[in-house]
Amino acid sequence: MVLPLTISLWFVMWGLGAGLAVLDRYWVGWPFFAGATIAFVCLITIRWLTALLPDTGVGVATDFVVDLAVALGYSAALVCAKNLKRRVKFWPLHRALASFSYTVYLVHFPTMVFAAAALKEIFDIGFWLQPTGTVDAMIYLGALLALLYGYSWIFAAFTEAYTDAVRSRLSSVILALRHQANFLVHKKVFE
């Protein structure tokens, strides 16, 4: 409620992703081709409309609607991807990259800020808000991306890789605590 309007509005996008994870459990989805077509049509329509409209700085509402349309299209493709019938190329690579994707989500921004500040302080290499497209900018961004993924992978090796083991142990502890609580309740009733 106290966050700026832009952050509060774009929280809807995050909610859309969270809702999609729940929907995925209960809905079979359409064939992948249908979801991919929806995503493609959304992207093309948005690109066409933004090219048509002059850049008048229409505001937050227009930006939100544009981003929401792209998010909805991507969501349709994502929820239908489970119905893809043919084998995906480079499956082991996809699986390896997905194994630490949550960690990338969590640590990418603070790591990027730290790396950019360190590069500025140590090597006097500045961070461009808008990359210029030059070779130097692409090397800088490529190195920053490699650093972010490398750090995330190492961080995940000590955290995310143990999610199943921690979940299993917590389930055992919770089960034992429930059993103990039931025992104490029954003991109290009979005393």
N, C-alpha and C positions, 0 to 999 in steps of 0.2 A: 504494500500500500504506500510506503514512503519512497519507493524507488522512482526514478524518473520514468515518464510515460513511455519512452522508447524501450527501456529495458522491460517494463511491465508488459507492453504489447508483444514484444518478441518472445516473452516467456510462453506465449501461446504456441510458438514453434516447438519449443522444448516439450510442452504438454502434448503436442501432436505426436512427437516421437515416442513419448512414454505411453500414450494411448495406443499407438501402433503396436508396441510390444505386447500389450494386453490383447488387442484385436487379433494379432497373429496366432494366439493360442486357440481362439474360438472360431475363426473364419478361415475357410479353405482358400479363399481368394480366387481371382480370375486366372486364366492362363497368363503366363509371363508376357506374352506378346501384347495382351490388352493393357496390362500395367505399364509396359514400356511405351506403348503408343500414347497413353494418357500423359506420361511424363514428357514425351517428345512434343506433343501438342501444346502442353503448358509452357515449355521452354520457348518454342517457336513463337507462340502468341505473345508472350511477355517481351521477347526480343523485338518483335514487330511493333508492339504498342509503344515500347520505350523509345524506339527509333522514330516513330511517328510523332510522339508528343515532344514539344520543345522542352528543353531543360529550364523550366521556369521555377524550379525549386518548389514544386507543388506542396510538398510537405510530408509529414510523417504518415498520414493515412495512405497516400499513394504508394510510398515505399513499403509499407506494411502489406498492402494488398498484393503488390508484386512479389514480395518474398513469400507470402502465404500461398500464392498460386504455384510458385516453384516448389515449395515444401509439400504441398498436396500432391503435385505430380510425382515428385520423388518418392513420397510415401506410397503411392499406388504401385509404382514399379517395385519398391522394396518389399511390400507385403505379397506381391505376386511372384517375386523371384524364387520362392520356395517351390513353385510349380514348373520351374525350368526343367525340361526333360533331358536335354543333352548334357554331357559332362562338361564342366567348366574347365577351360584351359588354365594351367598353372595352379591347380587346386592346392597343392602343398604350400605354395607361396602365399596364397590367399589365407589359408588356415594359420600359417605362421604370423602373418601380419595382424590377423584378427585376434590372435591370442593376447596381445597387449594393447588393443584398441581403447579400452576403457582408461588405461593408464595414460595413453596419449591425450585423451579427452581431459583428464584431470591436470596433467602437468605441463601441457604445451605452452600455455600463455606465460606463467611465471618463468619457465625455462627460457622462453624466447626473450623476455624482457631482460633476464639476467645475462644471457649470451650476448644480446645486442649491446648492453651496457658494458660488459667486459671487453667486447671487440672495440668499442669506442674508447675506453680507458687505456687498454693495453696497446692496441695497434692504430688508434686514431681512425678507425673505419666507421663512418657514420651509417645510421639506419635511415633509409629513404622511406618516407611515408608512401610515396607512389614510385615503384621501381621504374627506372627510365628505359628498360629494355636493352640496355647495353650489356656487353659481355661481362663487365665487372659486376653489374647488378645481378645478373643471373648466377654468376659464381657465388656471390655473397648469399643470395637466397638459397641456392643449392646447398651450400655449406651449412647454413642455418637449419635447413630442413633435415639434413643428415645428422646434425648435432641433436636436434629435437627428437628424432626417431631413435637414435642411439641411446640417448639418456633415458627415454621412455622404456626402451627394451630392457636396459639394465635395472631400472627402477621396478619394472614389472617382474623381473626375475626374483626379486626379493619380496614382492607383495602379491600381485595378481596371480602369480603362478601357484600360490598356496590357497586360493579361494575355496576350492573344493574341500581341502583338508580342514580348513578352519570352519567351514560350514558344517562339515560332518561332526567335528568335535563340539561345536556349539549346539547342534541338534541333540547330541548325547547328553550334554550338560542340562539343556532345557528339559529333556525327557526325565532325567534324574530329579531335577528340581520339582517338576510336576508330580512325580511319584511321591517325593518327600512331602510336598504340600498336601496331597490327597491323604497320605498316611497321617499327617498331623491333624487334619480336619476330622478324619474318622476317629482318631484316638480321642480328640477333644469331645466328640459327640458321645462316645461310649463311656467317658469318665463322668 
